[in-house]
Amino acid sequence: MIKILKMTQDGFDHYMLSAIKNYANEKINNGTWESKDALSNSKKQYALLLPDGLQTANHYFYSIFNKEEKIGYIWLARDDENKQSAFIYDFEIYEEFQNLGFGSKTLDLVADKAKELGFSFLGLHVFGSNSRALHVYKKMGFQITDINMRKEL
């Protein structure tokens, strides 16, 4: 049985160790940032978004469990541009638990949690190279709202 529980401080500290590096790598791999600046840029982004860490107002961190085993995490926050919308900043089902339906079930739980928190919409960003995630999000009812594109010269 899948459940989401508020992330503990230890869980948050562990999450942050990998999140900043992973975000920098995603930005490099998708050609958004140069590798020499990526880690610094990522640290700045996280510092701006989370000035009070886990206690930052209107940010919600959850650990995802299957029975008693931790299988991932999800971070959502109130969208500053649309107060009725929650935005998923980060979501991962650990690799060994992927393709088992846990992602879809988690998104259902998070949608319910967002409703409990008073939100009417749930948004997210996905890198264009992440076709597996795009498939899951479309299957779960998410619709494309914006598309950024680039061409290598």
VOLUM-801377 format. One record per atom (N, C-alpha, C): residue in three letters; x negated, y, z. Coordinates in pm, whole numbers, padded with zeros to 5 digits, always signed. Example, Ala and Ser with C-alpha at 12.3 -4.5 7.8 and 13.67 -1.06 7.14 Angstrom:
# residues 2
ALA-01319-00569+00780;ALA-01230-00450+00780;ALA-01320-00330+00780;SER-01285-00225+00708;SER-01367-00106+00714;SER-01290+00003+00787;
END
This chain:
# residues 153
MET-00082-00118+00000;MET+00000+00000+00000;MET-00088+00125+00000;ILE-00063+00215-00092;ILE-00139+00338-00104;ILE-00085+00443-00008;LYS-00176+00516+00058;LYS-00135+00627+00143;LYS-00242+00736+00134;ILE-00200+00859+00159;ILE-00295+00970+00166;ILE-00289+01025+00308;LEU-00407+01048+00363;LEU-00419+01101+00498;LEU-00507+01224+00496;LYS-00475+01321+00583;LYS-00559+01440+00590;LYS-00704+01399+00608;MET-00791+01465+00531;MET-00933+01434+00537;MET-00990+01483+00670;THR-01074+01402+00730;THR-01143+01440+00853;THR-01261+01531+00820;GLN-01317+01595+00922;GLN-01435+01678+00900;GLN-01551+01594+00848;ASP-01570+01474+00903;ASP-01677+01386+00853;ASP-01653+01350+00707;GLY-01529+01320+00674;GLY-01494+01288+00535;GLY-01521+01406+00444;PHE-01488+01526+00489;PHE-01511+01648+00412;PHE-01661+01671+00392;ASP-01738+01655+00498;ASP-01884+01673+00487;ASP-01942+01576+00385;HIS-01897+01453+00389;HIS-01943+01350+00294;HIS-01899+01387+00152;TYR-01776+01432+00138;TYR-01724+01474+00009;TYR-01809+01585-00051;MET-01840+01686+00029;MET-01915+01802-00021;MET-02055+01764-00069;LEU-02116+01662-00008;LEU-02249+01619-00050;LEU-02251+01580-00197;SER-02145+01516-00243;SER-02142+01473-00383;SER-02064+01567-00474;ALA-01966+01638-00421;ALA-01876+01719-00505;ALA-01950+01830-00579;ILE-02037+01900-00512;ILE-02109+02012-00574;ILE-02196+01960-00688;LYS-02266+01852-00663;LYS-02352+01793-00766;LYS-02269+01737-00883;ASN-02162+01668-00851;ASN-02077+01611-00956;ASN-02016+01719-01045;TYR-01971+01829-00985;TYR-01912+01938-01061;TYR-02017+02000-01153;ALA-02137+02021-01102;ALA-02245+02076-01183;ALA-02272+01984-01303;ASN-02277+01855-01278;ASN-02304+01759-01386;ASN-02192+01758-01490;GLU-02067+01768-01446;GLU-01955+01774-01540;GLU-01965+01898-01628;LYS-02001+02011-01568;LYS-02013+02135-01644;LYS-02129+02127-01745;ILE-02238+02060-01707;ILE-02351+02039-01799;ILE-02306+01947-01912;ASN-02247+01834-01877;ASN-02208+01734-01977;ASN-02105+01786-02077;ASN-02024+01882-02035;ASN-01924+01938-02123;ASN-01971+02067-02191;GLY-02098+02102-02168;GLY-02158+02215-02237;GLY-02117+02351-02185;THR-02058+02356-02067;THR-02013+02484-02012;THR-02128+02560-01946;TRP-02215+02488-01877;TRP-02327+02551-01809;TRP-02457+02489-01854;GLU-02564+02570-01848;GLU-02697+02517-01874;GLU-02747+02446-01749;SER-02825+02342-01769;SER-02869+02260-01655;SER-02949+02340-01552;LYS-03025+02439-01598;LYS-03108+02516-01504;LYS-03025+02597-01405;ASP-02901+02631-01442;ASP-02815+02713-01357;ASP-02701+02637-01291;ALA-02680+02515-01334;ALA-02557+02442-01297;ALA-02542+02421-01147;LEU-02643+02374-01079;LEU-02630+02347-00937;LEU-02604+02476-00858;SER-02675+02580-00893;SER-02654+02710-00827;SER-02513+02762-00854;ASN-02468+02752-00978;ASN-02332+02796-01013;ASN-02228+02718-00936;SER-02249+02588-00926;SER-02154+02502-00856;SER-02147+02539-00707;LYS-02261+02559-00645;LYS-02263+02598-00504;LYS-02188+02729-00483;LYS-02207+02824-00574;LYS-02138+02953-00564;LYS-01987+02935-00577;GLN-01944+02852-00671;GLN-01802+02828-00691;GLN-01738+02769-00565;TYR-01804+02669-00508;TYR-01750+02606-00387;TYR-01748+02703-00270;ALA-01851+02786-00258;ALA-01855+02884-00149;ALA-01743+02986-00163;LEU-01713+03027-00286;LEU-01603+03121-00309;LEU-01467+03058-00280;LEU-01450+02934-00324;LEU-01322+02866-00306;LEU-01297+02826-00161;LEU-01403+02789-00091;LEU-01388+02733+00043;LEU-01474+02807+00146;PRO-01445+02935+00169;PRO-01528+03011+00262;PRO-01525+02956+00404;ASP-01417+02887+00440;ASP-01406+02829+00574;ASP-01406+02676+00569;GLY-01467+02621+00463;GLY-01478+02476+00451;GLY-01343+02408+00455;LEU-01335+02302+00530;LEU-01212+02223+00542;LEU-01097+02306+00599;GLN-01129+02409+00674;GLN-01026+02492+00738;GLN-00979+02608+00651;THR-01025+02616+00527;THR-00984+02725+00438;THR-00833+02722+00419;ALA-00771+02836+00440;ALA-00624+02846+00430;ALA-00575+02806+00291;ASN-00462+02737+00290;ASN-00392+02696+00167;ASN-00468+02596+00081;HIS-00565+02527+00140;HIS-00637+02419+00073;HIS-00611+02291+00153;TYR-00582+02184+00081;TYR-00540+02058+00144;TYR-00625+01944+00091;PHE-00694+01877+00180;PHE-00783+01767+00143;PHE-00728+01637+00201;TYR-00722+01536+00117;TYR-00670+01406+00159;TYR-00765+01295+00116;SER-00779+01197+00202;SER-00846+01073+00167;SER-00738+00976+00123;ILE-00770+00895+00023;ILE-00675+00799-00032;ILE-00715+00660+00017;PHE-00616+00590+00069;PHE-00640+00455+00122;PHE-00550+00354+00055;ASN-00605+00236+00032;ASN-00526+00118-00004;ASN-00536+00027+00118;LYS-00427+00010+00186;LYS-00426-00057+00316;LYS-00518+00023+00406;GLU-00627-00033+00453;GLU-00718+00039+00542;GLU-00848+00078+00474;GLU-00859+00051+00343;GLU-00983+00079+00270;GLU-00974+00212+00196;LYS-01073+00297+00218;LYS-01077+00426+00150;LYS-01114+00403+00004;ILE-01030+00454-00087;ILE-01052+00430-00229;ILE-01070+00560-00310;GLY-01064+00675-00244;GLY-01081+00800-00316;GLY-01042+00919-00233;TYR-01024+01032-00301;TYR-00988+01157-00235;TYR-00913+01245-00334;ILE-00845+01345-00280;ILE-00779+01445-00363;ILE-00776+01577-00287;TRP-00798+01685-00359;TRP-00800+01821-00304;TRP-00700+01904-00383;LEU-00603+01960-00314;LEU-00512+02053-00380;LEU-00504+02181-00299;ALA-00461+02287-00367;ALA-00453+02419-00303;ALA-00343+02500-00369;ARG-00299+02601-00296;ARG-00203+02694-00354;ARG-00271+02770-00467;ASP-00203+02780-00580;ASP-00253+02854-00695;ASP-00237+03003-00665;ASP-00346+03077-00664;ASP-00341+03220-00631;ASP-00263+03302-00733;GLU-00252+03253-00856;GLU-00180+03325-00960;GLU-00031+03293-00961;ASN+00007+03180-00903;ASN+00147+03139-00899;ASN+00171+03069-00766;LYS+00223+03141-00670;LYS+00238+03090-00533;LYS+00332+02969-00524;GLN+00413+02946-00627;GLN+00502+02828-00628;GLN+00431+02703-00677;SER+00306+02718-00719;SER+00234+02607-00779;SER+00115+02564-00694;ALA+00102+02434-00676;ALA-00017+02376-00616;ALA-00109+02333-00730;PHE-00238+02340-00709;PHE-00335+02304-00811;PHE-00428+02198-00756;ILE-00445+02090-00831;ILE-00537+01983-00792;ILE-00677+02025-00838;TYR-00763+02054-00742;TYR-00900+02094-00774;TYR-00990+01976-00800;ASP-00967+01868-00731;ASP-01054+01752-00747;ASP-00976+01627-00709;PHE-01000+01520-00782;PHE-00928+01395-00761;PHE-01015+01282-00812;GLU-01039+01185-00728;GLU-01116+01070-00772;GLU-01066+00943-00704;ILE-01048+00843-00786;ILE-01034+00706-00738;ILE-01170+00643-00765;TYR-01232+00588-00662;TYR-01366+00532-00678;TYR-01365+00425-00788;GLU-01477+00417-00858;GLU-01486+00335-00980;GLU-01437+00193-00962;GLU-01472+00131-00852;GLU-01433-00010-00833;GLU-01283-00029-00815;PHE-01209+00080-00795;PHE-01064+00073-00776;PHE-00986+00133-00894;GLN-01057+00170-00999;GLN-00991+00229-01115;GLN-00923+00121-01200;ASN-00827+00163-01279;ASN-00750+00076-01369;ASN-00664-00026-01295;LEU-00625+00009-01173;LEU-00539-00079-01094;LEU-00408-00010-01057;GLY-00384+00108-01115;GLY-00261+00181-01089;GLY-00266+00272-00968;PHE-00381+00278-00899;PHE-00391+00360-00779;PHE-00383+00510-00810;GLY-00435+00551-00924;GLY-00431+00692-00962;GLY-00288+00741-00979;SER-00209+00663-01051;SER-00069+00700-01073;SER+00009+00705-00941;LYS-00013+00604-00857;LYS+00057+00601-00728;LYS+00016+00720-00641;THR-00112+00755-00645;THR-00159+00869-00567;THR-00096+00998-00617;LEU-00087+01014-00748;LEU-00024+01136-00802;LEU+00121+01148-00759;ASP+00192+01036-00751;ASP+00329+01039-00699;ASP+00332+01086-00554;LEU+00240+01034-00472;LEU+00233+01074-00330;LEU+00198+01221-00316;VAL+00106+01267-00398;VAL+00064+01407-00392;VAL+00177+01499-00437;ALA+00252+01458-00537;ALA+00368+01537-00580;ALA+00468+01550-00465;ASP+00491+01440-00395;ASP+00581+01445-00278;ASP+00525+01537-00170;LYS+00394+01528-00146;LYS+00330+01613-00045;LYS+00339+01760-00085;ALA+00318+01790-00213;ALA+00328+01928-00261;ALA+00470+01982-00240;LYS+00570+01899-00264;LYS+00709+01941-00239;LYS+00730+01971-00092;GLU+00677+01884-00004;GLU+00688+01905+00141;GLU+00625+02038+00182;LEU+00517+02075+00113;LEU+00446+02199+00144;LEU+00515+02322+00084;GLY+00624+02299+00010;GLY+00702+02409-00044;GLY+00670+02448-00188;PHE+00593+02368-00257;PHE+00558+02399-00395;PHE+00662+02344-00492;SER+00676+02412-00606;SER+00768+02370-00710;SER+00697+02310-00831;PHE+00567+02335-00842;PHE+00489+02287-00955;PHE+00357+02230-00906;LEU+00300+02142-00988;LEU+00169+02084-00959;LEU+00086+02092-01086;GLY-00028+02158-01078;GLY-00115+02174-01194;GLY-00252+02113-01168;LEU-00330+02104-01274;LEU-00466+02051-01262;LEU-00546+02087-01385;HIS-00674+02066-01379;HIS-00765+02082-01493;HIS-00827+01946-01519;VAL-00847+01916-01645;VAL-00918+01793-01680;VAL-01015+01828-01792;PHE-01137+01777-01781;PHE-01234+01799-01887;PHE-01189+01724-02012;GLY-01205+01788-02126;GLY-01160+01730-02253;GLY-01223+01596-02285;SER-01341+01570-02232;SER-01409+01443-02259;SER-01355+01328-02175;ASN-01267+01357-02080;ASN-01216+01255-01988;ASN-01084+01197-02042;SER-01095+01117-02146;SER-00975+01065-02212;SER-00892+00975-02121;ARG-00955+00902-02033;ARG-00880+00814-01941;ARG-00790+00897-01849;ALA-00846+01005-01794;ALA-00766+01090-01707;ALA-00655+01160-01785;LEU-00687+01207-01904;LEU-00584+01270-01988;LEU-00466+01176-02009;HIS-00496+01050-02036;HIS-00390+00951-02058;HIS-00304+00936-01932;VAL-00367+00924-01817;VAL-00293+00906-01692;VAL-00206+01029-01664;TYR-00263+01148-01679;TYR-00187+01269-01648;TYR-00068+01285-01741;LYS-00087+01258-01870;LYS+00025+01267-01964;LYS+00133+01165-01927;LYS+00090+01044-01892;LYS+00183+00938-01852;LYS+00263+00979-01728;MET+00201+01057-01640;MET+00265+01098-01515;MET+00348+01226-01530;GLY+00360+01275-01653;GLY+00449+01389-01678;GLY+00383+01525-01684;PHE+00250+01531-01671;PHE+00181+01658-01685;PHE+00180+01698-01831;GLN+00197+01827-01857;GLN+00196+01879-01993;GLN+00082+01977-02009;ILE+00025+01980-02128;ILE-00085+02072-02156;ILE-00031+02214-02155;THR-00101+02303-02081;THR-00061+02443-02076;THR-00163+02532-02147;ASP-00289+02497-02146;ASP-00395+02574-02210;ASP-00498+02476-02265;ILE-00563+02515-02372;ILE-00671+02433-02426;ILE-00787+02526-02459;ASN-00904+02499-02400;ASN-01027+02568-02437;ASN-01103+02478-02532;MET-01163+02536-02632;MET-01238+02457-02729;MET-01370+02526-02755;ARG-01467+02449-02807;ARG-01594+02508-02845;ARG-01652+02428-02960;LYS-01742+02492-03030;LYS-01809+02431-03145;LYS-01958+02454-03128;GLU-02034+02349-03145;GLU-02180+02363-03138;GLU-02230+02422-03269;LEU-02318+02519-03259;LEU-02373+02586-03379;LEU-02516+02543-03405;
END
